[in-house]
């Protein structure tokens, strides 16, 4: 009977708790006599195993939920660091209301926040951040960077102080630059701090470091020749740099309010402070020269006119693949910038879009849709746009420019659109727009704009057909050239990929 019971136990575990009641055991006639005497024991054993299996399922579910909340959702609301920071301010021995709030100068170190993602030891967490090609899911990481920028801004501005509660919003993402490919089998350390301030704005620099201290896991043997020597390495590589501009708003009036100034105390912080001042000047200049404010330059007007003339004078328009194919693409042989004629496609043929409804799961602490979620969705659509156009897996280079025009409410119907606006020698500039739709009236409102750069084999260039597309083309060219120069200035190893 001991053998029979152990066999039953093993069979029960193999079939699972949901099938225990359907298990039929055949036994010999010699076992019938002791069947009734052991029925109670077997039932108790089965009930115990069912409970163990159920409790195991609960533990696994809670474990997965823990990782999802800790690394995806927790920092959208109130992280433990923010909560401790707020409690420290409110429990300083005096009621907060008795002492007026003071604007002061802070060092960058006081706003520093460090987040670690232990991919080398946590396979569940690694799965969350891994894409379909066994690489890093960049969109998920961009989402984390936006959350971290908000946390740094709240920490620097004392945004949770009840004497002056603030609403921190993302005004712009100046740039997110990929320095090196990110391997998801090594730990990541994300460090953010305020490096420069304006009256109500804060520039936040975020660095992402790859920590390769131990031997990679067996799953990462594919990458052993990329960054390691004989599978062993101890390195801390800078793989990504990001600049966010956050603005503090008074919670009651929703108007901008003064924040603490920054006082760099180390040589590195002083350099970053000067870079921040240069970034402020550059952003203002770019805003003043925007094609939404001023007409194109003479050189840009001549370029657009030349493209128009070439398309009008071209005796024949070749088609891709076969003329009998209804899905064939119109291709022009045009000379751009005085170069050799090359295959060019209309910009409109690269357009991709999808529509989603915004659920409460993706809201931030202010009840609006979290900007990092919108950034992730825009990035993944831009990635697919490049993939569909080039037919090769693209490599993310940078988020070159973006605009957060207005918040997105929970329950909104949102359309994500993406199209290629410029193609360089080795890379594409993709413009992603986020529109809020009103289904009853069919009206829509532009809320966000992102420009992503991807490296991929360039088979075709893109050219505009309308004046609106011409403006987007020229804007994309400007952003692309600026991104290339900044990549070189930051000494990115991917600068040659532009």
C-alpha positions as CSV (number, residue, x, y, z in Angstrom):
1,X,0.0,0.0,0.0
2,X,2.9,2.3,0.6
3,X,3.9,1.9,-3.1
4,X,0.3,2.4,-4.1
5,X,-0.1,5.6,-2.1
6,X,3.2,7.1,-3.4
7,X,2.1,6.2,-6.9
8,X,-1.2,8.0,-6.4
9,X,0.6,11.0,-4.9
10,X,2.9,11.3,-7.9
11,X,0.1,10.9,-10.3
12,X,-1.9,13.6,-8.5
13,X,1.0,16.0,-8.7
14,X,1.4,15.3,-12.4
15,X,-2.2,15.8,-13.3
16,X,-2.7,18.8,-11.0
17,X,-5.2,19.9,-8.4
18,X,-7.9,20.7,-11.0
19,X,-8.0,17.1,-12.1
20,X,-7.8,15.3,-8.7
21,X,-11.5,14.6,-8.6
22,X,-11.3,12.9,-12.0
23,X,-8.5,10.6,-11.1
24,X,-9.4,6.9,-11.5
25,X,-7.0,4.3,-10.1
26,X,-7.2,0.7,-11.1
27,X,-5.9,-1.7,-8.5
28,X,-5.7,-5.5,-8.3
29,X,-8.3,-7.7,-6.4
30,X,-5.8,-8.2,-3.6
31,X,-6.0,-4.5,-2.9
32,X,-9.8,-4.3,-2.6
33,X,-9.9,-5.5,1.0
34,X,-8.0,-2.6,2.2
35,X,-9.6,0.0,-0.1
36,X,-12.2,1.2,2.4
37,X,-9.7,1.3,5.3
38,X,-7.4,3.6,3.3
39,X,-10.0,5.7,1.5
40,X,-10.0,8.3,4.3
41,X,-6.2,8.5,4.3
42,X,-6.1,9.0,0.5
43,X,-8.8,11.7,0.6
44,X,-6.9,13.5,3.3
45,X,-3.7,13.2,1.2
46,X,-5.5,14.5,-1.9
47,X,-7.0,17.4,0.0
48,X,-3.6,18.3,1.5
49,X,-2.0,18.2,-2.0
50,X,-4.8,20.3,-3.5
51,X,-4.3,22.9,-0.8
52,X,-0.5,22.8,-1.3
53,X,-1.0,23.2,-5.0
54,X,-3.4,26.1,-4.6
55,X,-1.2,27.8,-2.1
56,X,1.8,27.4,-4.4
57,X,-0.3,29.0,-7.2
58,X,-1.1,31.9,-5.0
59,X,2.6,32.3,-4.0
60,X,3.6,32.3,-7.7
61,X,0.9,34.8,-8.6
62,X,1.8,37.1,-5.7
63,X,5.5,36.8,-6.6
64,X,4.8,37.8,-10.2
65,X,2.5,40.6,-9.1
66,X,5.2,41.8,-6.7
67,X,7.7,42.2,-9.5
68,X,5.2,43.9,-11.8
69,X,4.2,46.4,-9.1
70,X,7.7,47.0,-7.9
71,X,9.3,47.6,-11.2
72,X,6.5,48.8,-13.4
73,X,3.8,50.5,-11.4
74,X,5.1,51.4,-8.0
75,X,7.0,54.5,-9.1
76,X,4.0,55.9,-11.0
77,X,2.3,56.5,-7.7
78,X,4.3,57.0,-4.5
79,X,7.5,55.1,-4.2
80,X,8.9,54.0,-0.8
81,X,11.7,56.6,-1.2
82,X,9.2,59.4,-1.8
83,X,7.0,58.2,1.1
84,X,10.0,58.2,3.5
85,X,11.1,61.5,2.2
86,X,7.6,63.0,2.8
87,X,7.4,61.5,6.3
88,X,10.8,62.8,7.2
89,X,9.7,66.3,6.3
90,X,6.4,66.1,8.2
91,X,7.9,64.4,11.3
92,X,10.7,66.8,12.0
93,X,9.6,67.6,15.6
94,X,7.2,70.5,14.6
95,X,3.9,70.6,12.8
96,X,4.7,71.5,9.2
97,X,2.2,74.4,9.3
98,X,4.1,76.3,12.0
99,X,7.2,76.9,10.0
100,X,6.8,78.5,6.6
101,X,8.1,76.8,3.5
102,X,11.5,78.2,2.4
103,X,13.1,78.2,-1.0
104,X,16.7,77.2,-0.7
105,X,19.7,75.9,-2.6
106,X,20.3,72.2,-2.8
107,X,23.1,70.1,-4.1
108,X,22.5,67.5,-6.9
109,X,23.3,64.7,-4.4
110,X,20.2,65.6,-2.4
111,X,17.9,64.8,-5.3
112,X,19.7,61.7,-6.4
113,X,17.7,58.5,-6.8
114,X,19.1,55.1,-7.7
115,X,17.1,52.2,-9.0
116,X,18.6,48.7,-9.6
117,X,17.2,46.0,-11.9
118,X,18.8,42.7,-11.0
119,X,18.4,40.9,-14.3
120,X,21.3,38.5,-13.7
121,X,19.6,36.9,-10.7
122,X,15.9,37.5,-11.3
123,X,14.6,35.7,-14.3
124,X,11.0,36.8,-13.8
125,X,12.0,40.4,-13.8
126,X,14.2,39.8,-16.9
127,X,11.3,38.3,-18.7
128,X,9.3,41.5,-18.2
129,X,12.0,43.6,-19.8
130,X,13.0,41.2,-22.6
131,X,11.6,41.7,-26.1
132,X,10.7,39.1,-28.8
133,X,14.3,39.1,-30.1
134,X,15.9,38.3,-26.7
135,X,17.1,41.8,-26.4
136,X,16.2,44.7,-24.1
137,X,12.6,46.0,-24.4
138,X,13.6,49.6,-24.8
139,X,10.1,50.9,-24.5
140,X,9.8,49.4,-21.0
141,X,13.0,51.0,-20.0
142,X,11.9,54.4,-21.4
143,X,8.8,54.1,-19.2
144,X,11.0,53.6,-16.1
145,X,13.1,56.6,-17.0
146,X,10.1,58.9,-17.1
147,X,8.9,57.6,-13.7
148,X,12.4,58.1,-12.2
149,X,12.6,61.7,-13.5
150,X,9.3,62.4,-11.7
151,X,10.6,60.9,-8.5
152,X,13.8,63.0,-8.7
153,X,11.8,66.2,-9.3
154,X,9.6,65.5,-6.4
155,X,12.5,64.9,-4.1
156,X,14.4,68.1,-5.2
157,X,11.3,70.3,-5.0
158,X,9.9,68.8,-1.8
159,X,6.7,68.3,-3.8
160,X,5.0,66.2,-1.1
161,X,5.4,68.8,1.6
162,X,1.9,69.6,2.9
163,X,2.9,73.3,3.3
164,X,3.2,73.6,-0.5
165,X,2.0,70.5,-2.4
166,X,3.1,70.5,-6.0
167,X,2.1,68.8,-9.2
168,X,5.2,67.8,-11.2
169,X,4.7,67.5,-15.0
170,X,7.1,66.4,-17.8
171,X,7.5,69.5,-19.9
172,X,9.9,67.8,-22.4
173,X,12.4,65.0,-23.0
174,X,15.4,66.8,-24.3
175,X,17.1,63.7,-25.4
176,X,17.6,60.0,-24.7
177,X,20.8,58.7,-26.2
178,X,21.7,55.1,-26.4
179,X,25.5,54.8,-25.9
180,X,25.9,51.1,-26.2
181,X,23.7,48.1,-26.9
182,X,21.9,46.9,-23.7
183,X,22.1,43.2,-22.8
184,X,19.2,42.1,-20.6
185,X,21.3,39.4,-18.9
186,X,23.3,41.9,-16.9
187,X,22.1,44.1,-14.0
188,X,21.1,47.7,-14.7
189,X,21.6,50.6,-12.4
190,X,19.6,53.8,-13.2
191,X,20.8,57.0,-11.5
192,X,19.0,60.3,-11.8
193,X,19.6,63.7,-10.3
194,X,18.8,67.4,-10.9
195,X,21.7,69.1,-12.7
196,X,20.2,72.5,-13.5
197,X,17.2,74.5,-12.6
198,X,15.2,77.5,-13.9
199,X,12.6,79.4,-12.0
200,X,10.1,76.6,-12.0
201,X,11.8,74.0,-14.2
202,X,14.3,71.3,-13.4
203,X,16.6,69.5,-15.8
204,X,17.2,66.0,-14.8
205,X,20.0,63.8,-16.1
206,X,19.5,60.1,-15.9
207,X,22.3,57.6,-16.5
208,X,21.8,53.9,-17.1
209,X,24.7,51.7,-16.3
210,X,25.2,48.0,-17.2
211,X,26.8,46.1,-14.3
212,X,28.7,43.1,-15.4
213,X,30.2,41.9,-12.2
214,X,29.6,38.2,-12.3
215,X,29.5,35.4,-14.8
216,X,26.5,35.6,-17.1
217,X,23.8,33.1,-16.7
218,X,23.6,30.1,-19.0
219,X,20.9,31.9,-21.0
220,X,23.4,34.6,-22.0
221,X,26.1,32.4,-23.5
222,X,25.0,33.8,-26.9
223,X,26.3,37.2,-25.8
224,X,29.6,36.0,-24.2
225,X,31.7,37.2,-27.0
226,X,30.1,40.6,-27.1
227,X,31.1,42.2,-23.8
228,X,32.9,39.5,-21.8
229,X,36.1,37.6,-21.9
230,X,35.8,33.9,-21.3
231,X,32.4,34.6,-19.7
232,X,34.0,36.6,-16.8
233,X,33.9,40.4,-16.5
234,X,33.7,43.1,-13.9
235,X,32.6,46.3,-15.6
236,X,30.3,49.3,-15.1
237,X,29.4,50.6,-18.6
238,X,27.4,53.7,-19.3
239,X,24.8,52.5,-21.8
240,X,22.2,55.3,-21.9
241,X,21.9,59.0,-21.1
242,X,18.7,60.9,-20.8
243,X,17.7,64.5,-20.1
244,X,14.2,65.3,-18.8
245,X,12.7,68.8,-18.2
246,X,10.2,68.8,-15.4
247,X,8.1,71.7,-14.3
248,X,6.6,72.4,-10.8
249,X,3.0,73.6,-10.7
250,X,1.1,74.8,-7.6
251,X,-1.5,72.1,-6.8
252,X,-4.2,74.6,-6.0
253,X,-3.8,77.1,-8.8
254,X,-2.2,74.8,-11.3
255,X,0.3,77.6,-12.2
256,X,4.1,77.3,-12.3
257,X,5.8,77.9,-9.0
258,X,9.4,78.5,-7.8
259,X,11.6,75.5,-7.0
260,X,14.8,75.2,-5.1
261,X,17.9,76.3,-7.0
262,X,20.8,74.0,-7.6
263,X,24.3,74.4,-6.1
264,X,26.8,72.0,-7.6
265,X,29.6,71.1,-5.1
266,X,31.7,68.7,-7.1
267,X,33.7,69.2,-10.3
268,X,31.4,66.7,-12.2
269,X,28.3,68.5,-11.0
270,X,29.7,71.9,-12.1
271,X,30.3,70.5,-15.6
272,X,26.8,69.1,-15.7
273,X,25.4,72.4,-14.5
274,X,27.2,74.2,-17.4
275,X,25.9,71.6,-19.8
276,X,22.4,72.2,-18.4
277,X,22.7,76.0,-19.1
278,X,23.8,75.3,-22.6
279,X,20.8,72.9,-23.1
280,X,18.5,75.7,-21.9
281,X,19.9,78.1,-24.4
282,X,19.7,75.5,-27.2
283,X,16.1,74.6,-26.4
284,X,15.1,78.2,-26.5
285,X,16.9,78.8,-29.8
286,X,15.3,75.7,-31.4
287,X,11.9,76.9,-30.2
288,X,12.4,80.3,-31.7
289,X,13.5,78.8,-35.1
290,X,10.8,76.2,-35.2
291,X,9.0,75.7,-38.5
292,X,5.8,76.2,-36.6
293,X,6.8,79.8,-35.9
294,X,9.1,80.8,-38.8
295,X,9.1,79.8,-42.5
296,X,11.8,77.5,-43.9
297,X,15.2,78.9,-44.8
298,X,16.2,79.7,-48.4
299,X,18.2,76.5,-48.6
300,X,15.3,74.5,-47.3
301,X,12.8,76.1,-49.7
302,X,15.1,75.4,-52.7
303,X,15.3,71.7,-51.6
304,X,11.6,71.3,-51.5
305,X,11.1,73.1,-54.8
306,X,13.8,70.9,-56.4
307,X,12.1,67.7,-55.2
308,X,8.8,69.0,-56.7
309,X,10.4,69.8,-60.0
310,X,12.1,66.4,-60.3
311,X,8.9,64.6,-59.6
312,X,7.1,66.7,-62.2
313,X,9.7,66.3,-64.9
314,X,10.4,62.6,-64.4
315,X,9.2,60.9,-67.6
316,X,8.4,57.6,-65.9
317,X,7.6,56.4,-62.4
318,X,9.0,53.0,-61.6
319,X,7.1,50.6,-59.4
320,X,8.4,48.2,-56.8
321,X,8.1,44.5,-57.5
322,X,5.5,43.9,-60.2
323,X,3.0,46.2,-61.9
324,X,0.3,43.5,-61.6
325,X,0.7,43.5,-57.8
326,X,-2.0,45.7,-56.3
327,X,0.3,46.3,-53.3
328,X,3.2,47.6,-55.3
329,X,4.8,50.8,-54.1
330,X,5.4,53.9,-56.2
331,X,9.1,54.8,-56.3
332,X,10.7,57.9,-57.7
333,X,14.4,58.2,-58.8
334,X,15.3,61.5,-57.3
335,X,18.5,63.4,-56.6
336,X,18.5,64.8,-53.0
337,X,20.9,67.5,-51.9
338,X,22.7,67.3,-55.3
339,X,23.6,63.6,-54.9
340,X,23.2,60.7,-57.1
341,X,19.6,59.7,-58.0
342,X,18.2,57.2,-55.5
343,X,14.9,55.4,-54.9
344,X,12.5,57.5,-53.0
345,X,9.0,56.7,-51.6
346,X,6.2,59.0,-50.6
347,X,6.2,59.7,-46.9
348,X,2.5,58.9,-46.6
349,X,3.1,55.2,-47.6
350,X,5.1,54.7,-44.4
351,X,2.3,55.7,-42.0
352,X,1.2,53.2,-39.3
353,X,-1.4,53.7,-36.6
354,X,-3.4,52.0,-33.8
355,X,-6.2,53.0,-31.4
356,X,-6.4,52.2,-27.7
357,X,-8.6,53.2,-24.8
358,X,-6.8,54.5,-21.7
359,X,-7.5,52.4,-18.6
360,X,-7.0,53.4,-14.9
361,X,-4.1,50.9,-14.6
362,X,-1.9,53.4,-16.5
363,X,-2.7,56.6,-14.5
364,X,-0.2,58.5,-12.5
365,X,-0.5,60.1,-9.0
366,X,-2.5,63.0,-10.4
367,X,-5.1,60.8,-12.1
368,X,-3.9,61.4,-15.6
369,X,-2.4,58.8,-18.0
370,X,1.2,58.3,-17.1
371,X,3.5,59.9,-19.7
372,X,5.9,57.0,-19.6
373,X,3.2,54.6,-20.8
374,X,2.5,56.9,-23.7
375,X,6.2,57.1,-24.5
376,X,6.5,53.3,-24.4
377,X,3.5,52.8,-26.8
378,X,4.8,55.5,-29.2
379,X,8.3,53.9,-29.2
380,X,7.0,50.4,-30.0
381,X,4.8,51.8,-32.9
382,X,7.8,53.7,-34.2
383,X,9.9,50.5,-34.0
384,X,7.3,48.6,-36.1
385,X,7.1,51.5,-38.6
386,X,10.9,51.2,-39.2
387,X,10.7,47.4,-39.3
388,X,7.9,47.4,-41.9
389,X,9.6,50.0,-44.1
390,X,13.1,48.5,-44.2
391,X,12.2,44.9,-43.7
392,X,15.1,44.6,-41.2
393,X,15.1,44.7,-37.5
394,X,15.9,48.4,-36.5
395,X,18.2,49.4,-33.7
396,X,17.2,52.3,-31.5
397,X,19.6,55.2,-31.5
398,X,17.9,58.0,-29.7
399,X,14.7,59.9,-28.7
400,X,15.8,63.2,-30.4
401,X,12.9,65.5,-29.4
402,X,9.5,65.5,-28.0
403,X,6.6,67.7,-26.9
404,X,4.1,67.0,-24.1
405,X,1.3,69.4,-25.2
406,X,-1.5,68.4,-22.9
407,X,-2.4,65.6,-20.5
408,X,-4.4,62.5,-21.5
409,X,-7.4,61.7,-19.3
410,X,-8.4,58.2,-18.1
411,X,-11.0,56.8,-20.4
412,X,-9.8,58.6,-23.5
413,X,-9.7,57.0,-26.9
414,X,-6.2,57.6,-28.1
415,X,-4.8,57.1,-31.6
416,X,-1.1,56.5,-32.0
417,X,0.3,57.5,-35.4
418,X,3.8,57.0,-36.8
419,X,5.5,57.8,-40.1
420,X,9.0,58.2,-41.4
421,X,9.8,61.9,-42.0
422,X,13.4,61.7,-43.0
423,X,15.9,59.0,-44.1
424,X,19.6,59.6,-43.7
425,X,22.5,57.5,-44.9
426,X,22.2,54.8,-42.2
427,X,19.2,55.8,-40.0
428,X,15.6,56.9,-40.0
429,X,13.8,59.7,-38.2
430,X,10.3,58.7,-37.2
431,X,7.6,61.1,-35.9
432,X,5.0,59.6,-33.6
433,X,1.9,61.6,-32.7
434,X,-0.6,60.9,-30.0
435,X,-4.2,62.1,-30.6
436,X,-7.2,62.0,-28.3
437,X,-10.3,61.1,-30.3
438,X,-13.9,62.0,-29.5
439,X,-15.9,59.2,-31.2
440,X,-19.4,61.0,-31.1
441,X,-18.1,64.1,-32.8
442,X,-15.2,62.6,-34.6
443,X,-13.0,65.4,-33.4
444,X,-9.4,64.9,-32.3
445,X,-6.8,66.8,-30.4
446,X,-3.0,66.4,-30.6
447,X,-1.4,65.7,-27.2
448,X,2.1,64.4,-27.7
449,X,4.8,64.3,-30.4
450,X,7.9,62.1,-30.3
451,X,10.9,61.8,-32.7
452,X,12.8,58.6,-32.7
453,X,16.0,57.7,-34.6
454,X,16.6,54.1,-35.6
455,X,19.5,52.5,-37.4
456,X,18.6,50.2,-40.3
457,X,19.7,49.4,-43.8
458,X,18.3,52.2,-46.0
459,X,16.8,50.9,-49.2
460,X,14.6,53.9,-49.9
461,X,14.5,57.5,-49.0
462,X,11.3,59.3,-48.3
463,X,10.0,62.5,-50.0
464,X,7.0,64.7,-49.3
465,X,3.9,65.1,-51.5
466,X,2.1,68.0,-49.8
467,X,3.2,71.2,-48.1
468,X,2.4,69.8,-44.6
469,X,4.6,66.8,-45.4
470,X,7.3,69.1,-46.6
471,X,7.3,70.9,-43.3
472,X,7.5,67.6,-41.4
473,X,10.3,66.5,-43.8
474,X,12.4,69.6,-43.1
475,X,11.7,69.4,-39.4
476,X,12.8,65.7,-39.4
477,X,16.0,66.6,-41.3
478,X,16.8,69.3,-38.7
479,X,16.2,67.0,-35.8
480,X,18.2,64.2,-37.4
481,X,21.2,66.4,-38.1
482,X,21.0,67.8,-34.5
483,X,20.8,64.3,-33.1
484,X,23.9,63.2,-35.1
485,X,25.9,66.1,-33.8
486,X,24.8,65.5,-30.2
487,X,25.7,61.8,-30.5
488,X,29.2,62.8,-31.5
489,X,29.4,65.4,-28.7
490,X,28.4,62.7,-26.2
491,X,31.0,60.3,-27.6
492,X,28.4,57.7,-28.3
493,X,29.7,54.5,-29.8
494,X,26.6,54.4,-31.9
495,X,27.3,57.9,-33.4
496,X,28.6,56.3,-36.6
497,X,25.2,54.5,-37.0
498,X,23.5,57.8,-38.1
